[in-house]
Amino acid sequence: MAKAKFSAPGGKGLVLPSDVRWNSVADCLEAYATQWDILKICEDNSKDIDSAILKKVSNIGLKHGEQEYLSLLKPIAVALDILQKKNATISYAVEQWKLLQDKFEESQNLSLEKLQKFQHRYKQALTPYHFIVYMFSPEKQNYALTPEKKNLALETISELHVNLGLLPLVIKFNARCSPFK
């Protein structure tokens, strides 16, 4: 009954978050934003709609905060979709973290506090070993390691793996010298 009334004016109905997909909250907020006219349907049919759903749909505070939440969640949802693919590797994760960092730093909607929290998570998520893997990745796409991150990776190789002689190999690999031509 309620779903038919939501669909009648061309709407899709509400999308409720589920535990199956990590990105379902972003999908839910997007549906909420595009279906705001559902409020009129809910008001007209309040006796036919579950009161908990009616309360959530009619929440003006949520409506005002939804754009901010969506601006934060949508890039994360896109990154998660990429990283959940079968062929995703550590180099994809490094690239997605960098893309998120760039997007959030450019964002006008993000408070300094939230940006600092993101930076903290970024530093927790990406270690010198991630940058080492990225340096050797054949999937490197649009993101080049900054000189600081490249130096951090090279210092890690130099300090922790002295006896293996990896540093000269890394330098040859990056320079595309023999045997990596």
N, C-alpha and C positions, 0 to 999 in steps of 0.2 A: 504494500500500500504506500508506504513512505517513499520507497525507491521509485515507484512509478510517478509520484508527484514531483520528486526531484528531477527526474528525467524528462518530464513533460515540457518544461520551457527550454529544452535543449541542453540541460545540464547533464553531468555524468554521475551525480551523486557524490557523497563524501567518500573519501579514501581513509580508512582507519589504519594507523600504524600496526605492523605485525612483527612478530619475532623472526620471520623467515628471511627478510631482506634487511640489511643494515640501513639502506637508504629510504626505507618506507616513511620515516618521519619527514624527510624533505618532500617526498611525493605527496604526503598528507597535507603539508603546508601549501604546496603549490596548488593542489586541488581546492583547498580552502580559499586561497587568494582569488582563483579564477571563478569560484562559485559563490561569491559573497552574496549574490542575489537569493541564495537559498534561505537567508534570514527571513525574507518575506514569506516564503513557503512555510517555514517553520512556525512563524507567528500565526499564519492562517490555519495551520493544522496542528497546533500545539497539543491538542488532546490525543492525537494519533501517534505522536512521536515520543519516544523514551525521554523522560525528563533530564536524565544525565546528558544525553546527546544534545537536547535543546539548550541546556545550560552552557555547554561547551561552544556550540555554534553561535550562540548569542553573545559571547564574551567579547566586548568591545576592546578590552585591554589586550586580548590575544590578537585581535585584528590589527591593532596599532603595532604590536611587537612582532607580528608575523613577517613583515618585510625585513626587519633586522635579522631575525632568525634564519629566514630563507637566504639572505645574502651571505650568511656564514655557512649554512648547511649545503647549499647547492654546489659550490666548488669542492667541498669535501665529498659529497655524494658522487660527483663526476670522477674524482680521484679513486674512490672506493670501487666504482664500477670497473675502472681500468685495472686496478690491483687485484680484483677478484677473478680476472680471466685466467684461463689455464696456462697461458704462455707468459704471465707476469714474472719478472725476476727482480732481484734487488736493485738493479739499475733503474727499473721502472719506478720503484719506490723512491729512490733518490730524486729522480726527475719530478715525480708528483709532489713530493715535499717542497721542492724548489719552486714549482709552479704555484703551489698554495702560498708559499712565503711571498712571492712576487705579487700575487693577487691581493693578499691581505695588507701588504705594505702600501699598495696603490689605493686601497679602499678608503673612501671618505666616511663610511659608516662605522668603521671599527675604532673603538676607543683604544687609548694607549694601554690601558690595563689588559684588554683582551689580546692586543698585539703582543704584549710581553708574555702573556700566558702561552700564546702560540709559539713564540720564540723558545720558551722553556721546553715545550713539548718537542719542538724541532731538534733541539740539542740533545734531548733524551733519545729521540728516535734514530738519529743519524750519528754513527760513530766513525772513527777513522777507517774501520774495516769496511763500512758501506762505501766510502769514497775509493778505497783500494779496489773493491769489486767493480765500481763504476768505471774506473780508469781502464780496466781490462775488458769491459763489456762490449761485445759486438753490436749490441742494441742501442748504444749511445745515440740519442736523437738530437734534441734541440738545446740541451743544457750542457754547458761546459763548466767544469769545476772551477771555482775561483782559485786564484793563486794560493790563498790561505788554506783552502781545503785540500788542494793538491799537495802543498807542503806538509800539512798535517798527515796526510796519507803516506807520503815519502818518509817523513820522520818516524812514523810508526813502523814501517817496513825496516828502516835502518836500525832502529833501537831494538826491536823485538826479534828480528830475524837476521841478525848479523852473520851467524854461522852458515846460513843457507845461501848467502850470496844473491839474494833477490833484488837488491837495489840496482845493481848494474843491468840486470835483465829488464827491470821496469823502465829504466832510462832508455835502453835500446828499443823496447816495445813502443814507448811514446814517440821516439824519434824515427820509428819505422826503419831501423837499421837491421842488419843481418843478426839473427835469423828470422826477423819479423817483417821482411820486405813485402 
